[in-house]
Amino acid sequence: MTVVSLDILRLGTKGDGVANGPNGPVYVPRAVPGDRVTVDLAYGEPEIVSIETASPHRVAPICDVFGTCGGCLMQEADEQAYSEWKRGLVVEAMAPLKAGDRVAPLIAAHGEGRRRVTFHARRTDSGVELGFMRARSHELIPVEHCPLLTEGLRHAAEIALPLATRLASSGKPIDVGITDTLGGLDVDLRGYGAVSAQLRRTLANDAEHYDLARLSVHGDVIVERKRAEIDIGRARVSLPPGGFLQATQKGEEVLAELVTSALHKSTKVADLFCGIGTFALRIAETASVHAVESNAPAVAALQRALRETQGLKPLSVEARDLFRRPLTGLDLLKFDAIVLDPPRAGAEAQMRVIATSAVPLVVSVSCHLGTFVRDAELLVRGGYRLVSVTPVDQFRHSSHVELVGVFERPASTMKRPRKLLG
């Protein structure tokens, strides 16, 4: 055993405490800046043997399985240390753009908790186990309740286990996605093949027993007892089974407020990768919008909400794969602002076109630091100025951070001919 005493100086990108060790930086899991710890360096990952002096920033974790469950990286740092760490991740990522000074303070957006959760179920010799994945492992950690979830999901695990057990006879790993909606719990079971008529009847009875709004298997609706809806601005939207939704209601509201505030002078907006209309339906309260999305169920949900909502400005919806067929420079001529909210892969192809355009304002929403910076560099090289980046924290206790970046094209570059970036 190689034991040393270390002073924890800061937090690393994975939430580990960083200290200066005898042979360079040492990354110590579950250590907090200000801790003095005794660490065993003999094998693999450094392990805390004891905490000699606890940091004033150290707090007790809120969950009994923290440290074994892979869902959270950090629960033992107070609000100050945690916020500085998470904003620091964004500042560091902005280094290629020399834009660290334009990173706003972190906005807390956990609100009442995460409104969607996915449990994993596996058949074992002793029966069906259900929970989350152990950190850096495919092993399950049984979880009865996650303290990060909304009150509506308090008993979600109790419902997920018997439903997963119905499908576990296949021997396949089963995932149970549950969303807390206005109509009740919306459940989508994944990992199973075709559902027999008998199993459909059994699952429909289960949905009745647990008072579910809707129960689906891989998006195939078994029964819809109530509409699985959420409110987006003045619109009420029926969610596609298993469809994408911002993790927390507060997070969605914060992101939408940042986007709409940036667009306050815009009258014709393109909302690209629009999903179910998270931004489009709100923007349409004050400006005309052209919303583009490739996912057919999301497009249908947005179109249905549009038909059922009064008082909006013109809002057109286009089904289009922006990865393969981005809007062209000619398409973009009609807009005075563009909003993008792509998946983790970012929007490289579309950003290359936007970078050559004369659209005066671009608002980029991202769930991935790396692809945000890559796409932002394309805009900056094309003449746009990065005005601000706001980090939004809706995935509490993780390294995951949402970003809203605002880019403006200076008037002096508006009409300058531009070549496509290579």
C-alpha positions in Angstrom: 0.0 0.0 0.0 1.4 3.4 -1.1 -0.2 6.0 1.2 0.3 9.7 0.9 -1.3 12.9 2.3 -2.7 15.2 -0.3 -4.3 18.7 -0.4 -7.2 18.9 -2.8 -6.8 22.0 -4.9 -9.7 21.9 -7.4 -12.1 19.7 -9.2 -11.4 17.9 -12.5 -13.7 17.5 -15.5 -15.1 14.2 -14.0 -15.8 15.7 -10.6 -12.7 14.2 -9.0 -10.6 16.2 -6.6 -7.2 17.2 -8.1 -4.0 17.3 -6.0 -0.3 17.6 -6.7 1.1 14.1 -6.1 4.7 12.9 -6.0 4.6 12.1 -9.7 2.2 14.7 -11.0 -1.6 15.4 -10.7 -3.6 12.9 -8.8 -7.4 12.7 -9.4 -9.2 11.5 -6.2 -12.8 10.4 -6.5 -15.2 12.0 -3.9 -12.6 14.6 -2.7 -13.6 18.3 -2.4 -11.4 21.4 -2.8 -10.0 22.2 0.6 -9.9 18.6 1.8 -6.6 17.1 3.2 -6.9 13.4 2.5 -4.9 10.3 3.0 -4.9 8.4 -0.3 -3.7 5.0 -1.3 -2.0 5.2 -4.7 -0.9 1.5 -4.9 -3.5 0.1 -7.3 -5.6 1.6 -10.1 -7.8 4.5 -9.1 -6.6 6.5 -6.0 -8.8 5.7 -3.0 -9.4 7.9 0.0 -8.1 6.0 3.2 -9.2 8.9 5.5 -10.1 12.6 5.5 -7.5 14.3 7.7 -9.1 17.7 7.4 -12.5 18.2 5.9 -13.0 21.1 3.5 -15.5 23.8 4.6 -17.1 23.1 1.2 -17.8 19.5 2.1 -21.4 18.4 2.6 -23.2 15.1 3.2 -24.5 13.4 0.0 -28.3 13.4 -0.5 -28.5 9.7 -1.7 -27.6 6.5 0.0 -26.2 4.9 -3.1 -24.0 7.9 -4.1 -20.5 6.7 -5.0 -21.8 3.3 -6.3 -24.6 4.5 -8.7 -23.2 5.9 -11.9 -25.9 8.6 -12.2 -24.2 11.3 -10.1 -20.6 12.5 -10.1 -20.8 14.9 -7.3 -22.9 15.3 -4.2 -20.4 16.2 -1.5 -19.5 19.8 -2.6 -21.5 22.8 -1.4 -23.3 25.1 -3.8 -20.3 27.5 -4.1 -17.8 24.8 -5.0 -20.2 23.0 -7.2 -21.3 26.1 -9.2 -17.7 27.2 -9.7 -16.8 23.8 -10.9 -19.6 23.5 -13.4 -19.2 27.0 -14.8 -15.4 26.3 -14.9 -16.1 23.4 -17.3 -17.6 25.8 -19.7 -14.9 28.5 -19.3 -12.3 25.9 -20.0 -14.1 24.6 -23.1 -14.3 28.2 -24.5 -10.6 28.5 -24.6 -10.3 27.9 -28.3 -12.7 30.8 -28.8 -10.9 33.0 -26.2 -14.4 33.6 -24.8 -14.1 32.6 -21.2 -15.0 36.2 -20.2 -18.3 35.8 -22.0 -19.5 32.9 -19.9 -22.4 33.9 -17.7 -22.9 32.6 -14.1 -24.4 29.1 -14.0 -28.2 29.1 -13.7 -29.7 26.4 -11.4 -32.5 24.7 -13.2 -33.2 21.5 -11.3 -36.5 22.9 -10.1 -38.8 20.3 -8.7 -36.7 17.5 -10.2 -36.2 15.4 -13.3 -39.5 14.6 -14.9 -38.2 11.6 -16.9 -36.2 8.5 -15.8 -35.0 5.3 -17.3 -34.6 2.1 -15.2 -32.7 -0.9 -16.4 -34.0 -4.4 -15.7 -32.1 -7.7 -16.0 -33.2 -11.3 -15.3 -30.9 -13.1 -12.9 -31.0 -16.5 -11.2 -32.9 -14.9 -8.3 -35.4 -13.1 -10.4 -35.7 -9.7 -12.1 -33.5 -6.9 -10.8 -34.2 -3.2 -11.6 -32.2 -0.1 -11.0 -29.4 2.1 -12.4 -26.0 1.2 -13.6 -23.0 1.1 -11.2 -20.4 3.7 -12.0 -18.1 2.6 -14.8 -19.8 -0.8 -15.0 -22.7 -2.7 -16.5 -23.7 -4.0 -13.1 -27.1 -2.9 -11.8 -27.6 -1.0 -8.5 -31.1 -1.6 -7.1 -32.8 1.7 -6.5 -36.1 2.2 -4.8 -36.2 6.0 -5.2 -34.0 8.6 -6.7 -34.0 11.9 -4.8 -33.5 13.9 -8.1 -36.9 12.9 -9.5 -40.1 14.8 -9.3 -42.7 13.9 -6.7 -44.8 12.4 -9.5 -42.0 9.8 -10.1 -41.5 9.0 -6.4 -43.0 5.5 -6.8 -41.7 5.0 -10.4 -39.4 2.1 -9.5 -42.3 0.2 -7.9 -44.2 0.4 -11.1 -41.3 -0.2 -13.4 -40.3 -3.6 -11.8 -43.5 -5.5 -12.4 -43.9 -4.1 -15.9 -40.3 -5.1 -16.7 -40.9 -8.5 -15.3 -43.7 -9.1 -17.8 -41.1 -8.8 -20.6 -38.1 -10.3 -18.9 -39.1 -13.8 -20.1 -37.4 -12.9 -23.4 -34.1 -13.0 -21.6 -33.2 -9.6 -23.1 -32.2 -6.5 -21.1 -35.3 -4.3 -20.6 -35.3 -0.6 -20.2 -38.3 1.2 -18.6 -38.6 4.9 -19.6 -41.1 6.9 -17.5 -42.1 10.5 -18.0 -44.1 12.6 -15.5 -46.8 14.4 -17.6 -49.9 16.4 -16.8 -52.1 13.3 -17.6 -50.0 11.0 -15.3 -47.1 8.6 -15.9 -46.2 7.8 -19.5 -44.3 4.5 -19.7 -42.3 3.2 -22.7 -40.8 -0.3 -22.4 -37.8 -1.0 -24.6 -35.7 -4.0 -25.5 -38.5 -6.4 -26.3 -39.6 -7.7 -29.7 -43.1 -8.0 -31.2 -45.8 -8.0 -28.5 -48.4 -10.8 -28.7 -52.1 -10.1 -28.4 -52.2 -11.8 -25.0 -49.3 -9.7 -23.7 -51.0 -6.6 -25.0 -54.1 -7.4 -23.0 -52.0 -8.1 -19.9 -50.1 -4.8 -20.2 -53.3 -2.9 -20.8 -54.6 -4.3 -17.5 -51.4 -3.3 -15.8 -51.8 0.3 -17.1 -55.3 0.3 -15.6 -54.0 -1.1 -12.3 -51.2 1.5 -12.0 -53.4 4.4 -13.4 -50.9 5.1 -16.2 -51.6 7.8 -18.7 -50.1 5.7 -21.5 -48.1 2.5 -21.9 -46.0 1.7 -25.0 -43.5 -0.9 -26.1 -40.8 0.7 -28.3 -43.2 3.5 -29.2 -46.0 1.1 -30.1 -48.9 2.3 -27.9 -50.5 -0.5 -26.0 -53.1 1.7 -24.3 -53.6 5.5 -23.9 -56.0 6.1 -21.0 -55.2 9.8 -20.8 -53.3 12.2 -22.9 -49.6 12.4 -22.0 -49.3 16.2 -22.2 -47.1 19.0 -21.1 -47.6 22.8 -21.4 -45.3 24.7 -23.7 -46.1 28.4 -23.4 -49.8 28.8 -24.1 -49.9 25.5 -26.0 -50.6 22.0 -24.6 -48.5 19.3 -26.4 -49.2 15.6 -26.5 -45.8 13.8 -26.2 -44.8 11.1 -28.7 -44.2 7.8 -26.9 -40.6 7.7 -25.6 -39.9 11.0 -27.3 -37.3 13.6 -26.3 -38.2 16.1 -23.5 -36.0 18.5 -21.6 -35.0 16.8 -18.3 -36.7 19.2 -16.0 -39.6 21.6 -16.4 -37.5 24.4 -14.8 -34.7 23.7 -17.3 -37.0 24.0 -20.2 -38.4 27.2 -18.9 -34.9 28.7 -18.3 -33.7 27.7 -21.8 -36.8 29.1 -23.4 -36.5 32.4 -21.5 -32.9 32.8 -22.6 -33.8 32.0 -26.2 -36.8 34.3 -26.4 -35.0 37.1 -24.7 -32.3 37.0 -27.3 -34.9 37.1 -30.0 -36.8 40.1 -28.6 -36.3 42.2 -31.8 -36.7 39.3 -34.3 -39.8 39.0 -36.5 -39.0 36.0 -38.7 -37.3 33.1 -37.0 -36.1 29.7 -38.2 -36.2 27.1 -35.4 -34.0 24.2 -36.5 -34.0 20.7 -34.8 -37.2 22.0 -33.2 -38.4 18.8 -31.7 -42.0 19.0 -30.3 -41.8 22.8 -30.4 -40.1 23.6 -27.1 -39.0 27.0 -28.5 -41.1 27.4 -31.7 -44.4 27.5 -29.8 -43.1 30.1 -27.4 -41.4 32.2 -30.1 -44.6 32.2 -32.2 -46.3 34.2 -29.5 -44.4 37.3 -30.8 -42.8 36.3 -34.1 -43.4 34.2 -37.2 -41.6 30.9 -37.1 -40.5 28.2 -39.5 -39.8 25.0 -37.5 -37.8 22.1 -38.9 -37.4 18.6 -37.5 -36.6 15.2 -38.9 -38.4 13.0 -36.2 -41.9 12.3 -37.6 -43.6 11.7 -34.3 -42.2 15.0 -33.0 -43.4 16.8 -36.1 -46.9 15.3 -35.7 -47.0 16.4 -32.0 -46.1 19.9 -32.9 -48.6 20.1 -35.8 -51.3 18.8 -33.5 -50.5 21.4 -30.8 -50.5 24.1 -33.4 -54.0 23.1 -34.6 -55.3 23.3 -31.0 -53.6 26.6 -30.0 -55.1 30.0 -30.6 -53.4 33.4 -30.8 -50.0 32.4 -32.3 -48.2 34.2 -35.1 -47.7 32.1 -38.3 -45.8 28.9 -37.6 -44.9 26.6 -40.4 -43.5 23.1 -39.8 -41.2 21.2 -42.1 -40.1 17.5 -41.8 -36.4 17.6 -42.9 -33.2 15.8 -42.0 -30.8 18.8 -41.4 -27.8 16.5 -41.2 -28.2 15.3 -44.7 -30.1 18.2 -46.2 -29.4 21.5 -44.3 -31.3 24.6 -45.2 -29.5 26.4 -48.0 -28.2 30.0 -48.1 -31.2 30.8 -50.3 -33.6 29.3 -47.7 -32.0 31.4 -44.9 -32.5 34.8 -46.7 -36.0 35.1 -45.4 -35.1 35.0 -41.7 -33.7 37.6 -39.3 -32.8 35.0 -36.6 -32.0 31.3 -36.3 -32.4 29.1 -33.3 -30.8 25.7 -33.3 -31.1 22.9 -30.6 -29.4 19.9 -32.2 -28.6 16.5 -30.5 -25.2 15.8 -29.0 -23.7 15.4 -32.4 -24.2 19.1 -33.0 -25.1 20.8 -36.3 -21.9 21.0 -38.2 -23.4 20.8 -41.7 -26.1 23.4 -41.0 -23.6 25.7 -39.2 -21.3 25.7 -42.2 -24.2 27.1 -44.3 -25.2 29.6 -41.6 -21.6 30.8 -41.3 -21.8 32.0 -44.9 -25.2 33.7 -44.5 -26.2 37.2 -43.7 -28.6 36.2 -40.9 -27.9 38.8 -38.2 -28.7 36.7 -35.1 -28.0 33.0 -34.2 -29.0 31.4 -30.9 -27.4 28.0 -30.4 -28.7 25.7 -27.7 -26.5 22.7 -27.0 -26.3 19.7 -24.6 -22.6 19.0 -25.4 -19.7 21.3 -24.8 -17.4 19.8 -27.4 -19.8 20.0 -30.4 -21.0 23.5 -29.2 -17.4 24.8 -29.4 -16.8 23.1 -32.8 -20.0 24.6 -34.3 -19.3 28.0 -32.6 -15.9 28.1 -34.2 -17.5 27.8 -37.6 -19.7 30.8 -37.0 -16.8 32.9 -35.6 -14.6 32.0 -38.6 -17.5 33.1 -40.8 -17.6 36.5 -39.2 -20.1 36.1 -36.4 -19.3 37.5 -32.9 -20.0 35.4 -29.9 -21.9 37.7 -27.5 -22.6 35.4 -24.6 -22.7 31.8 -23.4 -25.0 30.9 -20.5 -24.6 27.5 -18.8 -27.9 26.0 -17.5 -27.8 23.2 -14.8 -30.8 20.9 -15.2 -28.7 17.7 -14.6 -27.9 18.4 -11.0 -24.8 16.5 -9.5 -23.5 15.5 -13.0 -20.9 17.1 -15.3 -23.6 17.6 -17.9 -24.4 21.2 -18.7 -26.8 22.9 -21.2 -25.6 25.9 -23.1 -27.2 28.9 -24.8 -24.9 30.8 -27.0 -25.8 34.1 -28.7 -24.0 35.1 -31.9 -24.4 38.3 -33.9 -23.1 39.2 -37.3 -21.7 42.8 -37.3 -23.4 45.1 -39.8 -20.1 45.6 -41.6 -20.0 41.9 -42.7 -23.7 41.6 -43.7 -23.3 41.9 -47.4 -19.7 40.6 -47.9 -19.6 37.6 -50.2 -18.6 34.5 -48.4 -17.2 31.1 -49.4 -18.3 27.9 -47.9 -15.9 26.9 -45.1 -13.8 23.8 -45.7 
